[in-house]
Amino acid sequence: MPADRQHVHTLVGEQLRAVRKRRRMTLTQVEETSGGEFRTSVLGAYERGERGLAVHRLLRLAEFYGVPPAELLPEGDQDSDESHAVSQRFPPDSVL
C-alpha cells in the first residue's frame, strides 16, 4: 500500500476513535448498540488505520455517531496543495 494511502487510513482512524471516545463508547458498546452492524474487530482495524473504510461505511458511521461525515475525515486546510493532491489521488468513489 502506498505510504500516502496508509497515512490517510491512519488519519481517518484517529478521527473515528476521537468521535467514538467523545460519545463515551467502547468498541464493544458500538457493536452492541449497532446490533452487530459494526463489529469490534473491524471497527478497531479502521481506528488503527489497518483497514480502509469505504465511503458508504464512513457515511453510515457518521449517521450512527450523529455527526457530519466531514467530522470523520482528517482535518486540514481544504485549500492547501496537500488537500488537493490527496483529492486527486483518492477520488470520491475510492476506499479511504
Helices and strands as residue ranges (DSSP letters): H 3-22, H 27-33, H 40-47, H 55-65, G 69-72, H 81-89
